[in-house]
Amino acid sequence: MSQSSRPSVFVRFGPFEVDFRIGELRKEGRRVGLQEQPFQVLSTLLERPGEMVTRAELQKKLWPSDTFVDFDHGLNSAVARLREALNDSAERPKYIETVARRGYRFIAPIDPPTLEAPTQTVVAHAAERRSLSPMVRRLIVVPAAVALLACATWYFVSRHVESSLSAPRVVPLTSLPDQAEGPTFSPDGNYVAFARFGNSPEVSGIYVEQIADRHLLQLTKNEREFFCCPVWSPDGRYIAFSRFAKGGEHRIYTVSAIGGAERKLFAGPPAHPPLDWSPDGGSIAFTARELDKETYSLYSISVESLETRKLSEPPGDSQDWGPAFSPDGKQLAFVRMNSDPSDLGDIFLMPASGGEPRRLTFDHARFPTPPVWTRDGRSIVFSSTRSGVPTLWRIPVSGGTPTQVPEVGVVTIHPTVSPRGHRLAYEQILGSSSIWSMDLGRIGKKDSGVQVAASKGWNRAPEFSPDGQRIAFVSDRSGTMEIWSCGKDGSNLIRVTNFGGAQLPGPPRWSPDGQTITFDAAVGEHNAIFVMNVEGGLPRRLTREESNNINPSWSHNGKWIYFASIRGGEWQIWKMPSAGGDAVQISSRGGRAAFESADAKFIYYANAVDRNIWRLDLADGHESPLSPEIHVEHWSGWALANNGIFFLDEESSQHSVVKFFDFSAGSIKTVVRLERPAPWRSWISVSADGKFILYTQRDQEEGNIMLLENFR
């Protein structure tokens, strides 16, 4: 007898009812969210009411013999979740009694099981028909009419349900003292998984929260490296997530949704961490970077065989990331953006198996987090800076103009739509960073570090003027990112640029005479190099190629500007006359940010491939990495001095360390351990006399997960 025609067995106890055929627990007619393993525990206990079921029996029931998992922890978690669903207590049990160190017993009285008669169906065999008799026609037409009526009924009922929803309501889902990021709904819509970044590795990890009672379960612990982006398997049994090793290696793991041993699926070069699990459960989509290249493409990995397959072919200066499967598994939505530093892009759609993508948005804006599909598959919800600050938007899959999700406010990212019900969760962020100056001769004393630029938003990319009396930096204190300047103590604040948010200027660099700055900014879909008088005026564009050109710096004689460009298909260091003219490529091993030595004999640059600092001899063109190795997490985290290199080394997610590479000694020493964490993309600058450094400090970064009920 097929599954669809087998009678359904119902067991009732107290206010609860269990339907074994569809694996559902209901209370007074309403469905109770219960994951697969807790349900298996309940069904096993109900098969033998009043009898003890041993822990060993439950182990065989829940996990195959070849499964490697922390069984005690997993079973305890499953029973705890079952008790939560039943509103039961281990100390005063009404339903589930613990038999110490041996097993469990179902102790409540149950009603006699009831049967639901199977629905009778008529099957006509095509092989037996030669012509359509009136009876056969009726057998075909009537079911078709019934199906059509059912579709129409579903449409009008769904429209009625949507129109009858209460007014949208926003409530906090997490209220932790630290940061919660990247929410994602379980397939049944009753749980949300997210990444928590606490004040200690023991608290940090992947968590699952039950929406009904806000109960938290920590799945991973002792997270000392960066991790993020949990996604559920379609059956709700597992969660996949990304983690980065110390050297930046991107790894993908899975873990049981109730905790246990982790399984590593993938390891590769650093890449964008967001993932998505295919609706059929067979594969996970992710972003990978090709070895020795700066190309980021979408891939899929088989959960069973671990075989990978390339899905997308981005242009040379673009990156594909943030994959999101449509509910039917036929399409992938993703972000295609240009390369650092502006990270501007748009949403594209393509077949889930790969193929030619179709552009959905035409904003060329910043997308902080991946897009998501609405549960009916008709729209995409995403976070974007298309209006200046990140907030949530919605666009039909067929195309059109995005409309804002009005209830969520601004500075909102990472939306997730519940597969069931009418819920949308998202992350609301509050953050700020400031710029500090440190007197290297007073390290260890209370007044060695002084705050010179702060606001309620972000302040970054500081740079000393050649005489050390002024500072240029980037800030959003006016509502959009602009270049500002101030005295070395923070006085005499002046706004230098007035782009209005569309250009997103990069780090400013002073000319040797202190009169002009150079920087990059977005123009259309690419970044170009500009120069501008520091006292104000109009910026003058130097590069006009249809490719990204970023991170300019001056030669010591002021005649040349060095910059990074991908115009040749990969990131290299180029130079051009500061007055304008043709550019010349000078590196061949890959470069992202370069500075000329004080004697004008060498160029030091951050390598685009291995993220180490390299030296290029301007006389013979020889390129080689420094030894000992200087590894920087981002190209902005180092500064060239006359006698060496200052750079930031992340000891942990909570503290950064300033270190110094001494040219004469050929060794590295620790300068100071910063008290507060630095932003992920951090900057450091050194004064011309080598006595002061500037650095960015993360003052506030809170992320709370919010829940929008009655999302239409």
C-alpha positions as CSV (number, residue, x, y, z in Angstrom):
1,M,0.0,0.0,0.0
2,S,1.4,3.4,-1.0
3,Q,2.2,6.1,1.5
4,S,-0.6,8.3,0.2
5,S,-3.3,5.6,0.7
6,R,-2.2,4.2,4.1
7,P,-4.5,5.0,7.0
8,S,-3.3,7.8,9.3
9,V,-2.8,6.8,13.0
10,F,-3.6,9.5,15.5
11,V,-2.6,9.3,19.2
12,R,-4.1,11.8,21.6
13,F,-3.0,12.6,25.2
14,G,-4.1,15.6,27.2
15,P,-4.5,18.6,24.8
16,F,-2.1,17.0,22.3
17,E,-2.6,15.0,19.1
18,V,0.1,13.2,17.1
19,D,-0.3,12.4,13.4
20,F,2.4,9.7,12.7
21,R,1.8,9.8,8.9
22,I,2.9,13.4,8.4
23,G,5.1,13.6,11.5
24,E,3.1,16.4,13.2
25,L,2.3,17.3,16.7
26,R,-0.8,19.5,17.4
27,K,-2.1,21.1,20.5
28,E,-5.8,21.8,20.6
29,G,-5.8,21.6,16.8
30,R,-2.9,24.0,16.3
31,R,0.4,22.7,14.9
32,V,3.3,22.7,17.4
33,G,6.8,23.2,15.9
34,L,8.9,20.1,16.6
35,Q,12.0,19.1,14.7
36,E,12.5,15.6,13.3
37,Q,14.7,14.1,16.0
38,P,12.6,15.2,19.0
39,F,9.5,13.9,17.1
40,Q,11.2,10.5,16.7
41,V,11.9,10.4,20.4
42,L,8.2,11.1,21.1
43,S,7.0,8.5,18.6
44,T,9.3,5.9,20.0
45,L,8.0,6.5,23.5
46,L,4.4,6.5,22.4
47,E,4.9,3.0,20.8
48,R,5.5,1.7,24.3
49,P,3.6,3.9,26.7
50,G,4.5,3.2,30.4
51,E,7.6,1.3,29.5
52,M,11.2,2.5,29.7
53,V,13.0,3.1,26.4
54,T,16.7,2.9,26.9
55,R,19.1,5.5,25.7
56,A,20.8,2.9,23.5
57,E,17.5,2.2,21.8
58,L,16.9,5.8,21.1
59,Q,20.4,6.1,19.7
60,K,19.8,3.4,17.1
61,K,16.5,5.1,16.3
62,L,17.9,8.6,15.8
63,W,21.3,8.0,14.3
64,P,22.6,5.4,11.8
65,S,25.4,3.1,13.0
66,D,28.0,5.0,10.8
67,T,27.1,8.4,12.3
68,F,29.8,10.1,14.4
69,V,28.1,12.5,16.8
70,D,28.2,13.4,20.5
71,F,25.2,11.1,21.3
72,D,24.7,12.1,24.9
73,H,24.6,15.8,24.0
74,G,22.4,15.2,21.0
75,L,19.8,13.0,22.8
76,N,19.7,15.4,25.8
77,S,19.0,18.3,23.4
78,A,16.3,16.3,21.6
79,V,14.5,15.4,24.8
80,A,14.9,19.0,26.1
81,R,13.2,20.3,22.9
82,L,10.5,17.7,23.2
83,R,9.7,18.8,26.7
84,E,9.7,22.4,25.6
85,A,7.1,21.6,23.0
86,L,5.0,19.7,25.5
87,N,5.5,22.4,28.2
88,D,6.8,19.6,30.4
89,S,9.4,19.5,33.2
90,A,12.2,17.1,34.0
91,E,11.7,17.8,37.7
92,R,7.9,17.4,37.7
93,P,7.1,15.4,34.6
94,K,3.6,15.2,33.2
95,Y,4.5,13.3,30.0
96,I,8.2,12.3,29.8
97,E,9.9,10.8,32.8
98,T,13.6,10.3,33.1
99,V,14.9,7.0,34.3
100,A,18.3,8.0,35.7
101,R,21.2,7.1,33.5
102,R,19.1,4.5,31.7
103,G,16.4,6.0,29.5
104,Y,12.9,7.6,29.4
105,R,9.3,6.6,29.9
106,F,6.0,8.1,28.6
107,I,3.8,8.3,31.7
108,A,0.7,10.2,30.7
109,P,-2.5,8.3,29.8
110,I,-3.3,8.2,26.1
111,D,-6.5,7.8,24.2
112,P,-7.0,4.8,22.0
113,P,-5.4,5.3,18.5
114,T,-7.9,6.3,15.7
115,L,-7.8,5.5,12.0
116,E,-8.5,7.9,9.2
117,A,-10.0,6.1,6.2
118,P,-7.9,6.4,3.0
119,T,-9.3,8.4,0.1
120,Q,-10.4,6.3,-2.8
121,T,-9.1,7.2,-6.2
122,V,-9.8,6.0,-9.8
123,V,-6.9,5.1,-12.0
124,A,-7.2,4.9,-15.7
125,H,-4.4,3.1,-17.6
126,A,-3.5,4.8,-20.9
127,A,-2.3,1.5,-22.4
128,E,-5.9,0.1,-22.3
129,R,-7.5,3.0,-24.1
130,R,-8.0,3.0,-27.9
131,S,-10.6,5.8,-27.9
132,L,-12.1,8.1,-25.4
133,S,-15.5,6.9,-24.3
134,P,-17.8,9.3,-22.6
135,M,-17.0,7.7,-19.3
136,V,-13.3,8.1,-19.8
137,R,-13.8,11.7,-20.9
138,R,-15.6,12.4,-17.6
139,L,-12.8,10.7,-15.7
140,I,-10.3,13.1,-17.3
141,V,-12.4,16.3,-17.4
142,V,-13.8,16.1,-13.9
143,P,-10.4,15.8,-12.1
144,A,-9.1,18.6,-14.3
145,A,-12.0,20.8,-13.3
146,V,-11.5,19.9,-9.7
147,A,-7.8,20.8,-10.0
148,L,-8.7,24.1,-11.7
149,L,-11.2,24.8,-9.0
150,A,-8.7,24.0,-6.3
151,C,-6.1,26.4,-7.8
152,A,-8.7,29.1,-8.0
153,T,-9.8,28.4,-4.4
154,W,-6.2,28.5,-3.3
155,Y,-5.6,31.8,-5.0
156,F,-8.7,33.5,-3.5
157,V,-8.2,31.9,-0.1
158,S,-4.5,33.0,0.0
159,R,-5.5,36.5,-1.1
160,H,-8.2,36.5,1.6
161,V,-5.7,35.3,4.3
162,E,-3.2,37.9,3.3
163,S,-5.7,40.7,3.3
164,S,-7.1,39.5,6.6
165,L,-3.7,39.6,8.3
166,S,-3.3,42.0,11.2
167,A,-1.2,45.1,10.8
168,P,2.5,44.4,10.5
169,R,4.3,44.4,13.8
170,V,8.0,44.5,14.6
171,V,9.3,42.8,17.7
172,P,12.8,42.0,18.9
173,L,13.8,38.3,18.4
174,T,17.1,38.5,20.3
175,S,18.1,40.8,23.1
176,L,21.6,39.6,23.8
177,P,24.3,41.9,25.3
178,D,26.5,41.4,22.3
179,Q,26.1,40.9,18.6
180,A,23.7,38.6,16.7
181,E,24.1,38.3,12.9
182,G,22.8,36.5,9.9
183,P,19.3,35.1,10.9
184,T,17.8,32.3,8.9
185,F,14.4,30.5,9.4
186,S,14.1,26.7,9.9
187,P,12.0,25.0,7.2
188,D,9.0,24.8,9.5
189,G,9.3,28.5,10.4
190,N,9.5,27.9,14.2
191,Y,13.2,28.4,14.7
192,V,15.9,30.9,13.7
193,A,19.6,30.1,13.5
194,F,22.1,32.9,13.7
195,A,25.7,33.7,14.5
196,R,26.6,35.2,17.9
197,F,29.7,37.2,18.5
198,G,30.2,37.4,22.3
199,N,32.9,38.8,24.5
200,S,34.6,35.4,24.8
201,P,35.1,32.4,22.4
202,E,33.0,30.2,24.7
203,V,29.9,32.4,24.2
204,S,30.5,33.0,20.5
205,G,29.1,30.4,18.0
206,I,26.1,29.3,15.9
207,Y,22.9,29.4,17.9
208,V,19.3,28.3,17.3
209,E,16.4,30.1,19.0
210,Q,12.8,28.8,19.2
211,I,10.6,31.7,18.3
212,A,7.7,30.7,20.6
213,D,9.5,30.8,23.9
214,R,12.9,32.4,22.9
215,H,14.8,29.3,24.2
216,L,18.5,29.4,23.0
217,L,20.6,26.4,22.0
218,Q,24.3,26.9,21.2
219,L,25.5,24.6,18.5
220,T,29.2,25.5,18.2
221,K,31.6,26.8,20.8
222,N,35.1,28.1,21.3
223,E,34.9,30.2,18.1
224,R,38.3,32.0,18.0
225,E,38.1,32.7,14.2
226,F,35.5,34.4,12.1
227,F,32.4,32.4,11.4
228,C,29.0,33.2,10.0
229,C,26.1,32.6,7.7
230,P,24.2,29.6,8.9
231,V,21.6,27.9,6.6
232,W,19.2,25.1,7.3
233,S,19.0,21.8,5.4
234,P,15.5,21.4,3.9
235,D,14.6,18.6,6.3
236,G,15.6,20.8,9.3
237,R,18.1,18.3,10.6
238,Y,21.3,20.1,9.9
239,I,22.8,23.6,9.6
240,A,25.7,24.6,7.3
241,F,27.9,27.6,8.0
242,S,31.2,29.2,7.0
243,R,34.3,29.5,9.2
244,F,37.7,31.1,8.4
245,A,41.0,29.7,9.6
246,K,43.8,31.9,10.8
247,G,45.4,32.2,7.4
248,G,42.1,33.2,5.9
249,E,41.1,29.8,4.5
250,H,37.4,29.6,3.9
251,R,35.8,26.4,5.2
252,I,32.3,25.1,5.1
253,Y,30.9,22.9,7.8
254,T,27.6,21.2,8.8
255,V,26.4,20.4,12.3
256,S,23.2,18.8,13.6
257,A,20.4,21.3,14.4
258,I,20.5,20.0,18.0
259,G,24.2,20.1,18.3
260,G,27.0,17.5,18.0
261,A,30.1,16.8,15.9
262,E,30.9,19.0,12.9
263,R,31.5,17.8,9.4
264,K,33.8,19.7,7.1
265,L,32.6,19.9,3.5
266,F,35.0,22.3,1.8
267,A,38.2,24.3,2.3
268,G,39.6,26.9,-0.1
269,P,41.1,30.4,-0.5
270,P,39.4,33.3,1.3
271,A,36.0,34.1,-0.3
272,H,32.6,35.6,0.5
273,P,31.1,33.4,3.2
274,P,27.3,33.3,2.5
275,L,25.8,29.9,1.5
276,D,22.5,28.4,0.6
277,W,21.2,24.9,0.7
278,S,19.3,23.6,-2.3
279,P,15.6,22.8,-1.7
280,D,16.2,19.1,-2.7
281,G,18.9,18.9,0.0
282,G,21.5,17.6,-2.4
283,S,23.9,20.5,-2.6
284,I,25.0,23.8,-1.1
285,A,25.7,26.9,-3.2
286,F,28.7,29.1,-2.2
287,T,31.4,31.5,-3.5
288,A,34.9,30.3,-4.2
289,R,38.0,32.1,-5.3
290,E,40.1,30.5,-8.0
291,L,43.7,29.9,-7.0
292,D,46.2,32.6,-8.0
293,K,43.4,34.7,-9.3
294,E,41.1,37.4,-8.0
295,T,38.0,35.8,-9.5
296,Y,35.1,35.0,-7.3
297,S,32.5,32.6,-8.8
298,L,29.5,30.7,-7.6
299,Y,29.9,27.0,-7.1
300,S,27.8,24.1,-5.8
301,I,29.1,21.3,-3.6
302,S,27.4,17.9,-3.3
303,V,26.6,17.2,0.4
304,E,27.1,13.5,-0.2
305,S,30.1,13.2,-2.6
306,L,31.7,16.6,-1.9
307,E,32.2,17.2,-5.6
308,T,32.1,20.8,-6.6
309,R,30.8,22.4,-9.8
310,K,31.2,25.9,-11.1
311,L,27.9,27.8,-11.7
312,S,28.8,31.3,-12.8
313,E,31.4,33.1,-14.9
314,P,31.7,36.7,-13.7
315,P,33.6,39.2,-15.8
316,G,37.3,39.8,-14.9
317,D,36.7,42.7,-12.5
318,S,33.4,41.4,-10.9
319,Q,32.6,39.0,-8.0
320,D,29.6,36.8,-7.6
321,W,28.4,36.0,-4.1
322,G,25.3,35.6,-1.9
323,P,23.5,32.7,-3.7
324,A,19.8,32.2,-2.8
325,F,17.8,29.3,-4.3
326,S,14.2,30.0,-5.3
327,P,11.6,28.0,-3.4
328,D,11.2,25.5,-6.3
329,G,15.0,25.1,-6.6
330,K,15.0,26.2,-10.3
331,Q,16.7,29.6,-10.0
332,L,19.5,31.3,-8.1
333,A,19.5,34.9,-7.1
334,F,22.9,36.4,-6.3
335,V,24.9,39.7,-6.1
336,R,27.4,40.5,-8.8
337,M,29.6,43.4,-7.7
338,N,32.8,45.1,-8.8
339,S,35.9,44.6,-6.8
340,D,37.2,46.4,-3.8
341,P,36.9,49.0,-2.4
342,S,33.4,50.2,-3.4
343,D,31.7,46.8,-3.5
344,L,29.0,48.2,-5.7
345,G,26.8,45.8,-7.7
346,D,23.3,44.5,-8.5
347,I,21.1,41.4,-8.1
348,F,21.1,38.8,-10.9
349,L,19.1,35.7,-11.6
350,M,20.2,32.5,-13.3
351,P,19.2,28.9,-13.6
352,A,20.2,26.9,-10.5
353,S,22.3,24.6,-12.7
354,G,24.3,27.5,-14.1
355,G,23.8,29.5,-17.3
356,E,23.5,33.1,-18.5
357,P,22.4,35.4,-15.7
358,R,19.7,38.0,-16.0
359,R,20.2,41.4,-14.3
360,L,17.3,42.2,-12.0
361,T,18.3,45.6,-10.4
362,F,20.0,48.5,-12.0
363,D,21.0,50.5,-8.9
364,H,24.7,49.9,-8.8
365,A,24.5,50.1,-5.0
366,R,26.1,48.3,-2.1
367,F,24.5,45.1,-1.0
368,P,25.7,44.3,2.5
369,T,24.0,40.8,2.7
370,P,22.5,38.3,0.3
371,P,19.1,38.6,-1.3
372,V,16.2,36.2,-0.3
373,W,13.1,35.0,-2.0
374,T,9.6,35.5,-0.8
375,R,7.9,32.1,0.0
376,D,5.7,32.3,-3.2
377,G,8.8,32.8,-5.3
378,R,7.5,35.9,-6.9
379,S,9.7,38.6,-5.3
380,I,13.2,39.2,-4.0
381,V,13.8,41.0,-0.7
382,F,17.2,42.5,-0.2
383,S,19.2,45.1,1.7
384,S,20.7,47.9,-0.3
385,T,22.2,51.4,0.0
386,R,20.2,52.6,-3.0
387,S,18.7,55.4,-0.8
388,G,22.0,56.2,1.0
389,V,21.9,53.9,4.0
390,P,21.2,50.2,4.0
391,T,17.5,49.2,4.4
392,L,15.2,46.5,3.0
393,W,13.7,46.6,-0.4
394,R,11.5,44.3,-2.5
395,I,11.4,43.7,-6.3
396,P,9.3,41.4,-8.4
397,V,11.3,38.5,-10.0
398,S,9.9,39.7,-13.4
399,G,11.6,43.0,-12.9
400,G,10.6,46.6,-12.1
401,T,11.3,49.3,-9.6
402,P,12.1,48.2,-6.1
403,T,9.8,49.3,-3.3
404,Q,10.9,49.8,0.3
405,V,9.8,47.6,3.1
406,P,8.5,50.4,5.3
407,E,8.1,48.7,8.6
408,V,11.7,47.9,9.3
409,G,13.4,51.3,9.3
410,V,17.0,52.0,8.3
411,V,20.4,50.4,8.9
412,T,18.8,47.0,8.4
413,I,20.5,44.1,6.7
414,H,20.3,40.3,6.2
415,P,16.6,39.7,5.6
416,T,15.2,36.1,5.8
417,V,11.6,35.1,4.9
418,S,9.9,32.2,6.8
419,P,8.9,29.3,4.5
420,R,5.7,29.1,6.5
421,G,3.5,31.8,7.9
422,H,3.9,35.5,7.3
423,R,7.2,36.4,9.0
424,L,10.3,38.3,8.0
425,A,13.4,38.5,10.2
426,Y,16.3,40.8,9.7
427,E,19.3,42.3,11.5
428,Q,19.3,45.8,12.8
429,I,22.8,47.2,13.3
430,L,24.1,50.0,15.4
431,G,27.8,50.8,14.9
432,S,30.4,53.5,15.1
433,S,34.2,53.8,14.8
434,S,36.6,56.5,15.7
435,I,40.2,57.6,14.8
436,W,42.9,57.6,17.4
437,S,46.4,59.0,17.5
438,M,49.1,57.2,19.5
439,D,52.4,58.7,20.6
440,L,54.9,55.9,20.1
441,G,57.2,57.4,22.7
442,R,54.6,57.1,25.5
443,I,53.3,53.6,25.0
444,G,52.2,52.1,28.2
445,K,51.1,55.5,29.7
446,K,47.5,56.5,30.1
447,D,47.7,59.4,27.7
448,S,49.6,57.6,24.9
449,G,46.4,57.3,22.8
450,V,44.1,60.2,22.0
451,Q,40.9,60.2,20.1
452,V,41.0,62.7,17.3
453,A,37.8,62.0,15.2
454,A,34.6,60.5,16.3
455,S,30.9,60.7,15.5
456,K,27.7,58.5,15.8
457,G,28.7,56.8,12.5
458,W,31.9,55.5,10.9
459,N,35.2,57.3,10.7
460,R,38.0,55.5,8.8
461,A,41.0,55.7,6.5
462,P,43.1,58.3,8.3
463,E,46.2,59.8,6.8
464,F,48.8,62.2,8.2
465,S,49.7,65.2,6.2
466,P,53.5,65.4,5.3
467,D,54.2,67.9,8.1
468,G,52.1,65.9,10.6
469,Q,49.8,68.8,11.4
470,R,46.6,67.7,9.7
471,I,44.7,64.5,9.1
472,A,42.5,63.5,6.1
473,F,40.0,60.8,6.6
474,V,36.6,59.4,5.4
475,S,33.4,59.8,7.5
476,D,29.7,59.4,7.1
477,R,29.0,62.1,9.7
478,S,27.1,64.1,7.1
479,G,24.8,61.2,6.2
480,T,27.0,59.9,3.3
481,M,30.6,58.9,3.0
482,E,32.8,62.0,2.3
483,I,36.4,63.0,2.8
484,W,37.1,65.3,5.7
485,S,40.2,67.0,7.2
486,C,41.1,68.2,10.6
487,G,44.0,69.3,12.8
488,K,46.2,66.5,14.4
489,D,44.2,67.0,17.6
490,G,40.8,66.9,15.8
491,S,40.3,70.6,15.6
492,N,39.4,72.7,12.6
493,L,37.2,70.1,11.0
494,I,36.6,70.7,7.2
495,R,34.5,68.8,4.7
496,V,36.6,68.3,1.6
497,T,34.2,66.5,-0.8
498,N,30.5,66.8,-1.5
499,F,29.6,63.7,-3.5
500,G,26.3,63.0,-1.8
501,G,26.7,59.3,-1.3
502,A,26.9,57.9,-4.8
503,Q,30.7,57.9,-5.2
504,L,31.9,56.4,-1.9
505,P,35.4,57.9,-1.9
506,G,38.3,55.7,-0.9
507,P,41.3,56.5,1.4
508,P,42.8,60.0,0.8
509,R,46.5,60.4,0.3
510,W,48.4,63.7,0.6
511,S,50.7,65.1,-2.0
512,P,54.3,65.8,-0.8
513,D,53.6,69.5,-0.6
514,G,50.5,69.0,1.5
515,Q,48.3,70.9,-0.9
516,T,46.5,68.2,-2.8
517,I,45.0,64.8,-2.1
518,T,44.4,61.8,-4.3
519,F,41.7,59.2,-3.8
520,D,39.5,56.8,-5.7
521,A,35.7,57.0,-6.1
522,A,32.9,55.2,-7.9
523,V,32.0,56.5,-11.4
524,G,29.2,54.5,-12.9
525,E,30.1,50.9,-12.5
526,H,33.8,51.3,-11.9
527,N,36.2,53.2,-9.6
528,A,38.4,56.0,-11.0
529,I,41.4,58.0,-9.6
530,F,40.9,61.6,-8.7
531,V,43.1,64.5,-7.4
532,M,41.7,67.5,-5.5
533,N,42.8,70.6,-3.6
534,V,42.5,69.8,0.1
535,E,41.0,73.2,0.8
536,G,38.0,72.3,-1.5
537,G,37.0,72.8,-5.1
538,L,36.1,70.3,-7.8
539,P,37.9,66.9,-8.0
540,R,39.8,66.2,-11.3
541,R,39.5,62.7,-12.7
542,L,42.7,61.1,-13.9
543,T,41.7,57.6,-15.1
544,R,39.0,57.0,-17.7
545,E,39.3,53.3,-18.5
546,E,36.2,51.1,-18.1
547,S,37.8,49.1,-15.3
548,N,38.4,49.5,-11.6
549,N,41.3,51.8,-10.5
550,I,41.8,52.1,-6.7
551,N,44.2,53.0,-3.8
552,P,46.3,55.8,-5.3
553,S,49.5,57.1,-3.6
554,W,52.1,59.7,-4.5
555,S,55.8,59.4,-5.4
556,H,58.1,61.4,-3.2
557,N,58.8,64.0,-5.9
558,G,55.1,64.4,-6.5
559,K,55.3,63.7,-10.2
560,W,53.7,60.2,-10.2
561,I,50.7,58.5,-8.7
562,Y,50.8,54.8,-8.1
563,F,47.5,52.9,-8.0
564,A,46.0,49.4,-8.4
565,S,44.1,48.5,-11.5
566,I,42.4,45.4,-13.0
567,R,42.4,46.8,-16.5
568,G,44.7,43.9,-17.7
569,G,42.4,41.2,-16.2
570,E,44.1,40.9,-12.8
571,W,45.1,43.3,-10.1
572,Q,48.5,44.9,-10.6
573,I,50.3,48.1,-9.6
574,W,50.4,50.9,-12.2
575,K,51.7,54.4,-12.2
576,M,50.7,57.6,-14.2
577,P,51.8,61.3,-14.2
578,S,50.0,63.2,-11.4
579,A,49.2,65.9,-14.0
580,G,47.4,63.2,-16.1
581,G,48.6,61.0,-19.0
582,D,49.2,57.4,-19.9
583,A,49.5,54.8,-17.2
584,V,52.3,52.1,-17.1
585,Q,52.1,48.7,-15.4
586,I,55.0,48.2,-13.0
587,S,54.1,45.0,-11.1
588,S,53.4,41.5,-12.5
589,R,52.8,39.4,-9.3
590,G,49.5,41.0,-8.3
591,G,49.1,44.2,-6.2
592,R,46.3,46.1,-4.4
593,A,48.0,49.0,-2.5
594,A,51.5,50.4,-3.1
595,F,53.8,53.0,-1.5
596,E,57.2,54.3,-2.6
597,S,60.2,54.1,-0.3
598,A,61.8,57.2,1.1
599,D,64.8,56.8,-1.2
600,A,62.5,56.2,-4.3
601,K,64.3,53.0,-5.0
602,F,61.5,50.5,-4.2
603,I,57.8,50.1,-4.2
604,Y,56.2,48.1,-1.3
605,Y,52.8,46.7,-2.1
606,A,50.1,44.4,-0.6
607,N,49.9,41.3,-2.8
608,A,46.4,40.6,-4.2
609,V,46.9,36.8,-4.1
610,D,48.6,35.8,-0.9
611,R,47.9,39.0,1.1
612,N,51.5,39.4,2.0
613,I,53.7,42.5,1.7
614,W,56.0,42.4,-1.3
615,R,58.9,44.7,-2.5
616,L,59.5,45.8,-6.1
617,D,62.9,47.1,-7.2
618,L,62.2,50.1,-9.5
619,A,65.6,49.7,-11.1
620,D,65.3,46.1,-12.4
621,G,61.6,45.3,-11.7
622,H,62.4,42.3,-9.4
623,E,59.5,41.4,-7.1
624,S,59.7,39.3,-3.9
625,P,57.9,38.9,-0.6
626,L,59.4,40.3,2.5
627,S,61.0,37.9,4.9
628,P,59.9,37.3,7.6
629,E,56.5,37.3,6.1
630,I,54.1,40.2,6.8
631,H,50.5,38.9,6.3
632,V,47.7,41.5,6.4
633,E,44.0,40.5,6.6
634,H,43.2,43.5,4.3
635,W,45.3,45.7,2.0
636,S,44.6,48.7,4.2
637,G,46.1,47.4,7.4
638,W,49.7,48.5,7.0
639,A,51.7,51.7,6.6
640,L,55.2,52.4,5.2
641,A,57.7,54.3,7.4
642,N,61.3,55.4,6.5
643,N,62.8,52.6,8.5
644,G,60.2,49.9,8.3
645,I,56.5,48.9,8.1
646,F,53.8,49.2,10.7
647,F,51.0,46.7,10.4
648,L,48.0,45.3,12.2
649,D,47.9,41.7,13.2
650,E,44.6,40.3,14.6
651,E,45.3,38.3,17.8
652,S,41.6,37.6,18.1
653,S,38.3,39.0,17.2
654,Q,38.5,41.2,20.2
655,H,41.9,42.7,19.9
656,S,44.4,43.8,17.3
657,V,48.1,44.2,17.7
658,V,50.3,46.8,16.1
659,K,53.6,45.3,15.0
660,F,56.7,46.7,13.3
661,F,58.9,45.2,10.6
662,D,62.4,46.7,11.0
663,F,64.2,47.0,7.7
664,S,67.7,47.1,9.2
665,A,67.2,44.2,11.7
666,G,65.0,42.2,9.3
667,S,62.8,41.2,12.2
668,I,59.3,41.9,13.6
669,K,58.4,43.2,17.0
670,T,55.2,44.0,18.8
671,V,54.6,47.7,19.3
672,V,51.3,47.8,21.2
673,R,48.2,45.7,21.9
674,L,45.1,47.8,21.3
675,E,42.6,47.9,24.0
676,R,39.5,47.9,21.7
677,P,38.9,45.9,18.6
678,A,39.6,47.3,15.2
679,P,37.0,47.2,12.4
680,W,37.5,44.3,9.9
681,R,38.6,46.7,7.2
682,S,41.0,48.7,9.4
683,W,43.5,51.4,8.6
684,I,46.8,52.5,10.0
685,S,49.0,55.5,9.2
686,V,52.4,56.8,10.4
687,S,53.6,60.3,10.6
688,A,56.6,61.3,8.5
689,D,58.9,61.5,11.6
690,G,57.8,58.0,12.7
691,K,56.7,59.3,16.1
692,F,52.9,58.9,15.8
693,I,50.5,56.4,14.3
694,L,46.8,56.8,13.4
695,Y,44.4,53.8,13.6
696,T,40.7,53.1,13.6
697,Q,38.9,51.7,16.6
698,R,35.5,50.0,16.7
699,D,33.5,51.8,19.4
700,Q,30.1,50.3,19.0
701,E,28.9,47.4,16.9
702,E,25.6,45.8,18.0
703,G,23.4,43.6,15.9
704,N,19.9,42.6,17.1
705,I,17.6,40.3,15.2
706,M,14.2,41.7,14.7
707,L,11.0,39.9,13.7
708,L,8.4,41.4,11.4
709,E,5.1,39.7,12.0
710,N,2.3,39.7,9.3
711,F,4.7,40.3,6.5
712,R,2.8,40.5,3.3
